[in-house]
Amino acid sequence: MLYLDRPAWPWRGRLWSHLISDVSYAELHAFAETLGAPRRGFDRDHYDIPAERFPAAVWLGAQVVPSRELVRLLRHAGLRRPKHLVSRQP
């Protein structure tokens, strides 16, 4: 299943949502591609989705949940990748 929070995260003059899968990163990448989200929007365990793509994500089947629920779902699925545990790629 795919989930996202409401666009509430400001960055570069826009509001953003976080899109996750509680199944696999493959499911997440496939959904993001269908949504038209560029791969550069992937950040460790989620995609950053601009507010203008939020309605399309919901229409395509993503469930809207609070931000804290996203973290809980990722942890429960074993897909959470906190920033401090992910090594930087050269």
Salt bridges, closest charged atoms under 4 A:
ASP5 OD2 - HIS18 ND1 3.03
ASP43 OD1 - ARG44 NH1 3.16
ASP43 OD2 - HIS46 NE2 3.87
ASP45 OD1 - HIS46 ND1 2.94
ASP45 OD2 - ARG80 NH1 2.90
ASP48 OD1 - HIS18 NE2 3.76
ASP48 OD1 - HIS46 NE2 3.09
GLU52 OE2 - ARG14 NH2 1.99
GLU69 OE2 - ARG72 NH2 2.78
